[in-house]
Structure formats: structure tokens, C-alpha cells
Amino acid sequence: MINEQLRYSGLPAAHQWYMTDFLVRCPKCANAAEITVDDSCFQNNGKLYCSNCSHLEFAKDLIRYNVTIIRNCDNCGKHFEKVIPNLKEKVNEVSLACPHCGVMRTFTARNDAVKLAYKNSGKAIDPIFKLALWFQENVRGNLFWAYNRRHLQEIKNYVSSKLRERQTTTHTTMVERLPNFIKEAKNREAILKAIEKLEKR
């Protein structure tokens, strides 16, 4: 009979359930900073805060607009295009002079939203600010990562277990979506050592 302590009994939580907060490397001081969102489906309301250096950012401030006017001049008939990049606010109308004949007109503008992000090294990053996750470690040539302590703990519970039964048939759970190198028994000890190291950060 399997010892109940070795049986995985986690909640049948989907991957998205762990995406309401993220521990990341602060872009200002490189210490641990926290990103929080009210709803994992709507991440434009995210907030980044570092308790070490008090750096604060909001995801909504990452949105910029490229304003575009594409028209034929109603005076000379010639085609022209104008793009005004990187505006913080939408612009409904723009007054422009035709580059061909110089006649001023007011045009309805098209606003294309662009989301700014930090440059990253291609390793595990958060989905909002694109910052390096605080919990990441190389394990036998594979990148192991977790969004936050809750996510890290659940992965630890799963890897530690010897009996892993499906928790639900209605959806694919987070642990079922883990990469194979995490699930393989031969890597159990290496994964648990990596988790132990991350827990001390």
C-alpha cells in the first residue's frame, strides 16, 4: 500500500491559477520584486513593486499608440501616409498639411496599440513586463522555473510524490503540463535539490 505522504493530492488547478502573481528580478536593483494582477485573464492591470528599492510600475503605462493617417488629399488628389509613433494617449483627430500641396486638413486617426517590455535574455520571463523570473535554475541542461512560491511548492509536492493520479477529467492541470524532464523519476533528486536552492533565495 502506498504511503499517503507519497501520494500526490494537490488541487486540480489549471496553469492559469498560478498566474496572478510573479516573483521577478527587479529592473532597478536586481533583487526580488513582485508582480500582481487582479485577474490572470486580464494582465493589463498588472503592478510591479520592489520592496527593496521601492520601484513601482503599472502595466497600463506600458501601452503606447502609433497613430496613422493614410489618405488621398482632397485638394490635389495625391496619396500620402503619416505615422506618429509612441504616444501615451489615443488621438482621435490629427490636423496635417498635405506634403504635396500644403493644404491643411483634419483627419480621423487610426490608433494601433503597442506594448512596451523590458529586454530579456530569452530565459524564463513573466508574461506582463517580460522580466526574468526569480525562481529559475538549470537542471541537467534544462531550464526549471516557477512563477511564485505557491507554484514552486506545488511542483515540489508533485515531484516528491511516488503515486500521481489524475485530479480531474474536466481540464488539463498545471502539473500535467509540466515538461517531461520534471516528471521523470530519474531527475527527481536533481529537481528537488534545485527547488531547495530556490526556496532559500
Stockholm file with secondary structure:
# STOCKHOLM 1.0

chainA/1-201         MINEQLRYSGLPAAHQWYMTDFLVRCPKCANAAEITVDDSCFQNNGKLYCSNCSHLEFAKDLIRYNVTIIRNCDNCGKHFEKVIPNLKEKVNEVSLACPHCGVMRTFTARNDAVKLAYKNSGKAIDPIFKLALWFQENVRGNLFWAYNRRHLQEIKNYVSSKLRERQTTTHTTMVERLPNFIKEAKNREAILKAIEKLEKR
#=GR chainA/1-201 SS CCCGGGBCCCCCCCGGGGTTEEEEECTTTCSEEEEECSCTTCGGGCEEECTTTCCEEEGGGGEEEEEEEEEECTTTCCEEEEEEEEESSCCSEEEEECTTTCCEEEEECEEEEEECCCCCCSSSBCTTTCCBBSEEEEETTEEEEESSHHHHHHHHHHHHCSBCCCSCSSSCCTGGGSCHHHHCGGGHHHHHHHHHHHHTC
#=GC SS_cons         CCCGGGBCCCCCCCGGGGTTEEEEECTTTCSEEEEECSCTTCGGGCEEECTTTCCEEEGGGGEEEEEEEEEECTTTCCEEEEEEEEESSCCSEEEEECTTTCCEEEEECEEEEEECCCCCCSSSBCTTTCCBBSEEEEETTEEEEESSHHHHHHHHHHHHCSBCCCSCSSSCCTGGGSCHHHHCGGGHHHHHHHHHHHHTC
//
